[in-house]
Amino acid sequence: MGPRFEPRNARLRDGRVVHLRAIAPSDEEELLQAFERLGSEARYMRFMRVVREADRARLRAVLGAFPQRGLAIAATVPADDGIDIVGSATFIIGPTPDTCEFAISVVDAWAGAGLGRVLMETLIGAARERGLRTMEGYVLAENEGMLRLASRLGFSVTRHPDDFSLKVCRLTLAG
């Protein structure tokens, strides 16, 4: 299963602070609220298709897979009803036990402050701690922000061999 994810705070470029912690099945309602706060473009970039409604059954299945099949990290901030999830990053262990696939989303009001970078760096560190060797993700070719971030973090970015609308971002975690 790997080491437990230790919660921590992170300060963003604009001075705002988020609390990073592992996502739990009890976060379902907060995750659905975060989905509602994603703009249509952010949803399209995250799910690679038009998604108007959250798939609650799929969300439950994914949440039930952690921590055995991977890790999901939430960036939370205080809110009137307790907390709001303003971003999340996930890795799912792939077809081989030493590879994982990442996914990330940041709600619109928190985009551009460095939250994506904080989430990705935290996710990469957690994958390394777990002993994974390779992290990869499939990113829409038009998602320039994510492709720039992946390049800055050391990912190789190549064209998907079967789908010109996708790029494959791959990072070697361990030699």
N, C-alpha and C positions, 0 to 999 in steps of 0.2 A: 504494500500500500504506500510506503514511502513516508517521509517525515511529515509531521503535522505542520500546516501553514500557520506561522505566527503572525497575528494581527499587528498592524503598524499604521502610523500616520505618515502622510506624505504632503509636503508643501509644493504647490504648483507655481509656475512662473509668475502668475498674477497675484500670488500671496495667499490664495484660498487653500484650505487644508482639507484633505479627504482622509477617511479612515479606510484602510484596505484590510479585508478579511475574507476568509473562505465563505462561499455561498452555501447555505443549508436549505433543505427542503422547505423549511418554515419561511423562506424568503419568497415563496411563490407570488403572493399578492404584490409585494414591492417590485418584483421583476416585471409583473404585468403592468404596473404603473410606469415603470421605466420604459417599457415598450411603447406605451401611449405617449411618452415625452420624446420619443425618437421622431424626428421629422421624416417625411416620406423619402427624401434622398438618403438619409442615414439608414433607414430601414432597407432600402434597395441595395445599398452598398454592403450591408451586413448579411442579408439573406440572398442576395444576387437575383432577386426577382421582386415584383410588386407584392407586398404583404400588407394587407389592411387590418387583419386581426391576428392576435397572438393565438398560437395553437397550444391550449392549456394541457392537453394530453401529452403532446411532445415535450413540453416544458417539464412536466412531472417525470417523464421517462428519463430525460437528461439529468434532472436533479437527483433522481434515484441512482444514477450510475456513479455518482461521486461519493467518496473519494477513490473507490476501487479503480475506475476507468479513467481517472484524470483529476483535474482540479478546475474549479471555477472561483474566481476572485471578484468580489464586489468592491467598488469605491462608493462609500456612503458618506452622507452629510446629515446633520441634524435637520429635522423637519417638524412641522406642527403635529403630525401624527406619529412621531418617533424618528424615523430615518427616511431618506430618499436614496435610492441607488442611482448614481449619476454616470456610472460606467461599469463595464464588466469585461473580464478577459478569461478565456477558457482554453484548456488544452485537453484533448481526448487522446488517450493512448491508441495508437494506430494498429494496423494489421500485424505489425511485428511489435514485440513488447518494448523495443528501445526507441520507437519513433512516436511522435505525437503531432496532432493537427491543432493549430490555434484558431481562435475566433475572438474578435474584440468589438465592443460597441461603446460609444460615448454619447450621452444625450446632448442635444444641440446646444443647450445653454452652457455646457462645459467644454465644448469643442474649442480647439485653438489655444488652450491654456497649458498644454503639456501632459494632460491626463492620459492620453493614449500611450505616450512614451513611458510614463510611470507604470501603467498597467502592463505593457509589454516587457519592460525590464524586470518587473516583479515576477511575471509569468515565466520568463526565460530562467531566472534564478531558481524558481521552484522546480522547473523541469530538470535543471542540472542537479539539484539536490536529490531528486528522485532517481538519478542515474540514467536519464534518457539521453540518447546520443544525437537525435535529429529532431528538429521542430520544423514543420512546414505549414503553409497556409495557402489557400486559393483565394486570390484577390482579383476583383474585376479590373481589367486593364484601364478603365476610366477612373478608378479610385486612386488618383494621384497622391493624395495625402498619405494613405496607408502605404503605398509603394515607396514613397520618399522615406517614411518612418522605417520601414523594413530595411531599406538600403543603409540608412544611418546606423541601424542596430547590427549591421553585418550580415544580413540575409543576402543570399544570391537571389536575383529576380530574373526569371526566365519565362518565355512564352510557354503556355500549356500546349503540349504536342497535339491535342485533339480539339482544342477550343480556343480560337484566336481572341475571344472576349475575356479570357482569363490569363492571369500571370501566376506562376508558382513561386512562392517565397520560401527559401529553404535555408536553415541555419544549422551548422554543426555545433552541437552542445558539448561534446566530449571527443577527445582524440582517441 
